[in-house]
């Protein structure tokens, strides 16, 4: 029997009704008055399974402000210079390893001042370990405080608590126990636990052990608060997996990142059209939600956050059909290689490219600091609980079924997942039906936004 739901939708390799509407069928081209195209792809993505020895620590999302029409000659130039014959350019297949230094030099040259991609590329990094610590505080401690009428987000206390737990946790608990705390948080809060194989007692047994063994005051105080949040944890399980779930898949770090990237490019270029490489995590409904927020049609209390965001179209595409997505793949792969080098995983690609990639890192990304320049340091990840393992350094950025997430502890309003957190950023109680809002992960204290890009054509001439 021919099941139409199993057939890929036109314009994508994804099948089923959830991926039927938002597909870019033809090549993209910038048209005067219609906005600029931005292509987005990722590397290092593992869905909501954010911690483990077989997974890298960073998620890299590359974006390039370019249409297919402008990208096609650049892709052909790369092919000629590198003698690549594959049907599409893939960083992981053709630009890694000790034998591909010449190919990496071609990519670096295209990012140099005055070259075709200078000012057009950006890398959005997510430190997944920091993200897990942020969720540990945000889902439970912050939720409890909000129920008590206290706003610890707007005053920065929640973010400070997460920073201290992340920075001091490995020394306070020892690397092994800190790792176990992260692993238990992921196991308890991820979509994989929808049948509650990991119970509340399982999770809080680890929390209690960490509190009892903590040797630093800031960590002890944070864990003491966390120990009192069993009620919030029980509510979370209902919110995430119950029959009327309003908080599904809270640990997926991709969807709001795409929203943040779209916002950041719009602030620089005005109206933008975003083309994202096909991902199971990005269903049509997710795109609908991001678009509604960008157009100011989300929850009324957050509409002011969409001011200055001009989104035209938000679509998915297959990289083999879109040269712009192939360029985004090269940028995301280069970002991942440099992030791996920073986490202690020495690799030739990271060593060759860090000088040109680090300036591309978005200061509003999900890092435990506001200084992208730190990523240039090899093996110097902030608060790394232990050296990266061989398994982590060799982990391939596999594609797995992805799930939704919210940015951790953004000081500006991010997605407020719990019903009582809908107005968390403004310290107000929500009114009306629970709504979810996606915004940029801009944080107080971030360095200034990058300067306006000097956009050029293939010959380096301004356009």
Secondary structure, 3 states (H helix, E strand, C coil): CCCHHHCECCCCCCECHHHCCCECCCCCCCCCCCCEEEEEEEECCCCCCCCCCCCCCEEEEEEECCCHHHHHHHHHHHHHHHCCCCCCCCHHHHCCCHHHHHHHHHHHHHHCCCCCCCCCEEEEEEEHHHHHHHHHHHHHHHHHHHHCCCCCCCCCHHHHHHHHHHHHHHHHHCHHHHHHHHHHHHHHHCHHHCCCCCCHHHHHHHHHHHHHHCCCHHHHHHHHHHHCCHHHHHHHHHHHHCCCCCCCCCECCCHHHHHHHHHHHHHHHCCEEEEEECCCCCCHHHHHHHHHHHCCCCCHHHHHHHCCCCEEEEEEECHHHCHHHHHHHHHHHHHHHHHHHHCCCCCHHHHHHHHHHHHHECCCCECCCCCHHHHHCCCCCCCCCCCCCHHHHCCCCCCCCCCCECCCCCCCCCCCCCHHHCCHHHCCCCCCCCCCCCCCCCCCCCCCCCCCCCCECCCCCEC
